[in-house]
Structure formats: structure tokens, C-alpha cells
Amino acid sequence: MSLFDTGNTSTLGDRLRWLVFLAAPLASAALIGWGDLDPERPAVTYTLAVAVLMALWWVTEIVPLAITSLLPIVLFPALGIMDGKDVSVTYFNHVIFLFIGGFLVALAIQKWNLHRRIALHILRVIGLTPGRILLGFMFASAFLSMWISNTATAMLMVPILMSILQQLEELNGEEAVRHFAVGLLLSIAYGCSLGGIATLVGTPPNLSFVRILHIYFPEAPEVTFAGWFFYAFPISLVLFAVVWTYLYIIFARGGRQFQQLSRAQLAEATRQLGPIRYEEKVLLVAFVALALLWFFRADISLGFLTIPGWSNLFPYPKYFNDGTVAIFIALVLFLIPSREGPGEFLMDWERAQDIPWEIILLFGGGFALASGFKESGLSNWFGEQLIWLKDVHPLVLIAAISFLVTFLTEVTSNTATVETLLPVLAGLAVSIEVNPLLFMLPATISGSLAFMLPVATPPNAIIFGTKRLQII
């Protein structure tokens, strides 16, 4: 069930969604039958018709995102946009395997509760004043969401927070803690979103950007894990500082102390985990190894110094990519025995089946749509229609793109939004002769800034589900 589902089909919102569901194919059919964007290239019109259908169904989510994402496999060959074999290939590539490998490692970490131990350790180290408690929950959420899904991070952190809040309320009264509790809950949701910006595997739009950039500009330098981190981590850090300062001023300033209760609660939660197990130690080593292999796979140029990547040790260093590394570490986890019992391994296929195939198909649908934009010439057509923007200062365009994506992702899937807009922005950049990264990167980053509504992102919905917050 999507976040928009209310269980009451008579509501105005559901009626509107059903109206869009029915109107979308009619609008697409009208475009195909009577539209003529480019008389010499009918595929331009046909691709726009498919894009309109997918975008409207993605926005309403009345059809599951994954099912909508499969439309290009049928419609592109039927309309003469792309060969069926070429469309199918776009659904599985090295970016998809980077996501799969990273998610398998994350599932192994969750299986053995290593993420919970890391979170509790961070909270104990950072401190116990209101500001530091706020920082602890936000930092733990951000750090974990750099490596595992935002949803899993929020689902882990909320129970830890709720147990602490329960004790605080018993000591201080529910009314005294209520305001501070709202700030703590928001720190988890916002930390999850901001942490995901910092790494390629932190949130799906980042991976969508990498693949769509390669589709449109195959000769461009590869976006590596380290390259993305050096670009995005400072942005994530600055936004983290701004958001924490805002939450501190609104919810934590005043100096109320909860040291004894918080220390006892965290110590008890850590004690319940028991001493660190063999499996957790091995996973910690594997996790660190994965991060290091990602960072140092390709050469890192610091201007005055170039650090050679480990892939240079092999005869064909360019054959390696970040997906190769992720799958390698994931395979190792399937092969290392556990001490929990005979036949047990650090990772098993039963747990691997929790991979979110909906996201993988959503990736594929976006990549197929981007390929259709390029092959049909629709991206160039958009660029030609928007050529008048050449006289607008790039900073104004960047601000407009950022605001547009930020507000769209409050009510739509951030991945679907980014995958729909990036091909248009690529065409615009080529048309007005600017570096496409100027438009594509801000759009990608803005896709993670969904802070205002519960439906904007799963962590927001999870904290709203605690019934301790109101929308207004």
C-alpha cells in the first residue's frame, strides 16, 4: 500500500487519484494520435506520451511504482522508440548491482544487529545534555543512512528514542517532555535524509544520477564512490549543521538536563545486546573493507598529489566498478560461516529476499525512460524549446530547479521525480551550452530534501506514525 492510501476510496484525494489514473492513458493516446512535436521524428511525440503516462502514474501511485516502471518494455518497442532488447538491458547494469551488493551488506548488518550497537555507541559517546542528545540521534541516523536504507535506519532509531522518552516522561511529566520529543523525532527523520546525500548508496536518486549521466554523456569521467563523497559530503555536513542548529534553537535550548536517566537507559540497552559477537566483529571488518575498497578503487587526484587506486594492480583496471566491489563483499558474507550453529553463515538467501525489488524496477524504469529520451531525440527537443533560458543566469536556473524538485518530492517519489527530470535537464544543458552537472547535481541533491510532509519520505511517515507530531 502506498503512503497515499487511506483505506477510504470515497475521499476527495482518492477520487482525484483515480481521475488521474484514467486520464493519464487518455492524455497519452491523444498525444500519439494528434500530437506532432517533430514531424520528421514521430518518436519524439511517442516518447513524451509514454513519459506523461509514467509520470502521472508515478505521482498518484495508484499503480505500484514497480509496475509503472515496466511500461517501457512494452510501449517502447510497440511505438518504434527502441528495440525491445535494448530496453531490457537498461534494467540491469553496474549501478543496479552496486545497489544490490550494498543492500545485501546492509541486510547482513541488520541481521546481526550491528547497526543497533553502532547507534547506541554513538549516543553514549556524544553526550547527554539536550543539545547533545539531539545531536546524538541526528548523527546516528545520518551515519547509518549513509550505508543502509533510510527506512531501516528510522525503524531502528525510533524504538530507541521511544524507550528513552517513556522514562523521561515518567520522571518529568509528559507535558514537560512533549516539545523536546518533537525535536528528537524530527532529528531522526531529517538525519536520515541528510545522511543519504553523502554516499552513492545512501539514497536511490544518487544512483539514478550516475546512470543517467552515463547514458547521456558516456565519454564523461566516471562518477566514483570517492568522487561523489568528496562532492556531496561537505553539502551534507553543512545542511546537517544548519538543520541541527534550527532544531536546537526551536526544541532544545534551555538547558534541561536528563543525564542520569539517559545514561542508565542507554547502558541498559547496550547491556541487553550482550558482548560483541564474532559475527559482529567480522561484519565490522567487512563493512570497513567495503568502504575502503569503494574509496580507493580508482585514482584520487588531490591536485598536488594523485593517490593510485588499487584497481591499477590488475591488468585491466577500468574493468572494475563500484558494483564489482559491492557484489564481492556480499559474496564473501555468504561464504563465511557463523558460530550460531552448523550450516549458518553471516548472510543467507532467506534474508537476501528482503531486497526491495520495487526500487530496482523503479531504477530500471527511470533508466529506460532516460534512454528513450535520448534515442528518440526528446531531450534535444526539450532543449530547443527551452533555448530562451540561455539568457537567464545559471544561478537563477539552479535555484529554480532546486526549489521545483524540493517541492515536488514532498508529494511524489524522490527517485521517480529525479529520473523524470534529469533527462530534460540534460537536454537543456546541451541546448544552452553549459555543463550538465550544473543542473543535474542540484536536482539530485534536492530530491533528498523532503522535510515538510509525512508522505514525502518513509522516515517522515515513520515518525509521524508515533502520533507525537501534527502536520501543522
NORSULNOR-V656833 format. One record per residue. N is the residue number from 1. PHI is phi in whole degrees, -180 to 180 (999 if undefined). NEAR is the number of other C-alpha atoms within 10 Angstrom. Layout:
N&PHI&NEAR, N&PHI&NEAR
This chain:
1&999&10, 2&-76&12, 3&-66&14, 4&-84&15, 5&-69&13, 6&-111&12, 7&83&9, 8&-127&9, 9&-75&12, 10&-94&9, 11&-70&10, 12&-60&10, 13&-61&15, 14&-70&18, 15&-63&12, 16&-64&12, 17&-64&19, 18&-65&17, 19&-63&12, 20&-65&19, 21&-57&20, 22&-80&12, 23&-75&15, 24&-59&20, 25&-66&18, 26&-67&14, 27&-65&16, 28&-65&21, 29&-63&16, 30&-65&12, 31&-62&19, 32&-65&19, 33&-79&12, 34&-123&9, 35&-76&17, 36&-153&15, 37&-66&16, 38&-143&13, 39&-56&10, 40&-82&8, 41&-134&13, 42&-62&18, 43&-62&25, 44&-61&26, 45&-66&25, 46&-64&27, 47&-66&30, 48&-63&22, 49&-62&24, 50&-65&24, 51&-63&21, 52&-62&18, 53&-61&22, 54&-66&27, 55&-63&21, 56&-68&19, 57&-72&25, 58&-65&25, 59&-65&21, 60&-78&24, 61&57&22, 62&-72&19, 63&-102&17, 64&-51&15, 65&-53&22, 66&-65&19, 67&-69&16, 68&-58&20, 69&-66&28, 70&-86&19, 71&-56&17, 72&-59&27, 73&-61&23, 74&-93&12, 75&-79&17, 76&-63&22, 77&-65&15, 78&-63&12, 79&-97&16, 80&74&14, 81&-85&23, 82&-147&22, 83&-67&13, 84&-58&16, 85&-66&10, 86&-67&14, 87&-65&22, 88&-61&17, 89&-63&13, 90&-67&21, 91&-81&21, 92&-137&14, 93&-154&13, 94&-65&14, 95&-68&24, 96&-62&21, 97&-73&19, 98&-63&21, 99&-65&25, 100&-63&22, 101&-63&24, 102&-63&26, 103&-71&23, 104&-63&28, 105&-64&28, 106&-62&22, 107&-65&23, 108&-65&24, 109&-62&22, 110&-68&17, 111&-58&16, 112&-101&16, 113&63&15, 114&-64&20, 115&-64&23, 116&-67&21, 117&-64&16, 118&-61&14, 119&-62&22, 120&-65&19, 121&-65&16, 122&-61&18, 123&-64&22, 124&-71&17, 125&-76&10, 126&-68&17, 127&134&17, 128&-127&20, 129&-72&16, 130&-53&21, 131&-63&23, 132&-75&18, 133&-62&20, 134&-60&27, 135&-64&27, 136&-62&25, 137&-66&26, 138&-70&27, 139&-68&25, 140&-61&26, 141&-64&30, 142&-66&30, 143&-63&21, 144&-65&26, 145&-73&27, 146&-69&24, 147&-124&23, 148&-120&24, 149&-63&22, 150&-58&29, 151&-65&18, 152&-63&19, 153&-63&27, 154&-63&26, 155&-66&15, 156&-76&18, 157&-74&24, 158&-61&21, 159&-61&12, 160&-62&17, 161&-65&15, 162&-63&15, 163&-66&14, 164&-70&19, 165&-62&21, 166&-60&13, 167&-70&15, 168&-62&20, 169&-69&15, 170&-65&10, 171&-86&13, 172&-108&11, 173&94&12, 174&-62&15, 175&-65&9, 176&-68&13, 177&-97&17, 178&-55&16, 179&-65&15, 180&-63&20, 181&-62&23, 182&-61&17, 183&-62&20, 184&-65&28, 185&-63&27, 186&-65&23, 187&-63&27, 188&-68&30, 189&-62&31, 190&-71&26, 191&-62&31, 192&-61&35, 193&-68&31, 194&-73&31, 195&-65&29, 196&-64&30, 197&-66&31, 198&-71&28, 199&-125&23, 200&-61&29, 201&-91&24, 202&-70&26, 203&-157&28, 204&-56&24, 205&-56&27, 206&-61&24, 207&-69&22, 208&-61&25, 209&-60&26, 210&-59&19, 211&-71&25, 212&-67&22, 213&-60&24, 214&-67&15, 215&-62&17, 216&-86&20, 217&-133&13, 218&-63&11, 219&-88&9, 220&-70&9, 221&-57&9, 222&-66&15, 223&-87&18, 224&-90&20, 225&-59&21, 226&-65&22, 227&-60&17, 228&-64&17, 229&-61&18, 230&-65&14, 231&-81&13, 232&-87&20, 233&-61&18, 234&-59&13, 235&-63&15, 236&-60&22, 237&-66&16, 238&-64&12, 239&-62&17, 240&-59&22, 241&-63&12, 242&-65&12, 243&-68&18, 244&-62&22, 245&-60&16, 246&-62&13, 247&-64&21, 248&-65&21, 249&-63&13, 250&-78&13, 251&-118&19, 252&-119&22, 253&-69&13, 254&139&11, 255&81&9, 256&-62&13, 257&-107&12, 258&-131&15, 259&-56&14, 260&-61&9, 261&-66&16, 262&-64&22, 263&-63&16, 264&-66&12, 265&-66&18, 266&-67&18, 267&-64&14, 268&-67&11, 269&-64&17, 270&-69&17, 271&-62&10, 272&-64&9, 273&-72&13, 274&79&9, 275&-65&9, 276&-62&10, 277&-91&14, 278&-56&12, 279&-63&22, 280&-68&20, 281&-63&12, 282&-65&15, 283&-64&21, 284&-63&16, 285&-63&11, 286&-64&18, 287&-63&18, 288&-65&12, 289&-61&14, 290&-61&20, 291&-62&15, 292&-67&12, 293&-64&20, 294&-64&21, 295&-65&21, 296&-107&17, 297&-67&22, 298&-106&24, 299&-59&17, 300&-115&16, 301&-95&11, 302&-104&8, 303&90&6, 304&-88&5, 305&-152&8, 306&-117&10, 307&-90&11, 308&-68&14, 309&-81&16, 310&-67&15, 311&-65&18, 312&-68&14, 313&-73&9, 314&-103&10, 315&-61&8, 316&-126&9, 317&-61&14, 318&-74&11, 319&-75&9, 320&-88&15, 321&-142&21, 322&-65&26, 323&-65&19, 324&-58&16, 325&-63&21, 326&-62&23, 327&-68&21, 328&-60&13, 329&-64&19, 330&-62&23, 331&-62&15, 332&-60&13, 333&-65&21, 334&-72&19, 335&-103&13, 336&-87&14, 337&-68&15, 338&-98&17, 339&-95&13, 340&-74&12, 341&171&8, 342&-63&8, 343&79&8, 344&-93&14, 345&-128&18, 346&-59&23, 347&-134&25, 348&-134&16, 349&-68&10, 350&-60&7, 351&-71&13, 352&-64&16, 353&-71&11, 354&-82&11, 355&-56&16, 356&-77&12, 357&-65&12, 358&-60&14, 359&-67&18, 360&-63&21, 361&-69&20, 362&-64&25, 363&-53&28, 364&-59&28, 365&-62&29, 366&-66&31, 367&-66&28, 368&-64&28, 369&-63&28, 370&-63&27, 371&-64&22, 372&-63&26, 373&-58&26, 374&-73&21, 375&-65&17, 376&-81&21, 377&93&21, 378&-65&25, 379&-61&29, 380&-64&22, 381&-62&21, 382&-61&19, 383&-60&21, 384&-66&15, 385&-72&12, 386&-103&16, 387&-60&16, 388&-63&11, 389&-73&15, 390&-61&15, 391&-85&8, 392&-89&10, 393&-61&9, 394&-55&14, 395&-64&11, 396&-66&10, 397&-65&15, 398&-61&17, 399&-63&13, 400&-64&15, 401&-63&19, 402&-63&22, 403&-64&16, 404&-60&14, 405&-67&24, 406&-58&25, 407&-76&17, 408&-63&19, 409&-73&26, 410&-71&20, 411&-126&20, 412&-131&24, 413&-61&22, 414&-64&26, 415&-66&24, 416&-63&25, 417&-63&23, 418&-64&26, 419&-69&28, 420&-77&22, 421&-87&18, 422&-58&25, 423&-61&29, 424&-66&22, 425&-68&21, 426&-63&27, 427&-64&24, 428&-63&25, 429&-62&24, 430&-64&16, 431&-65&21, 432&-97&18, 433&62&11, 434&-126&14, 435&-62&11, 436&-61&19, 437&-64&14, 438&-60&16, 439&-102&24, 440&-73&25, 441&-68&20, 442&-59&18, 443&-64&28, 444&-66&29, 445&-62&24, 446&-63&22, 447&-63&31, 448&-99&28, 449&-102&23, 450&-97&26, 451&-111&19, 452&-93&16, 453&-123&16, 454&-60&22, 455&-80&21, 456&-68&23, 457&-159&26, 458&-54&19, 459&-58&28, 460&-61&25, 461&-65&17, 462&-66&19, 463&-72&23, 464&-66&20, 465&-68&11, 466&-74&12, 467&64&8, 468&-106&12, 469&-128&17, 470&-120&9, 471&-64&7, 472&-120&5
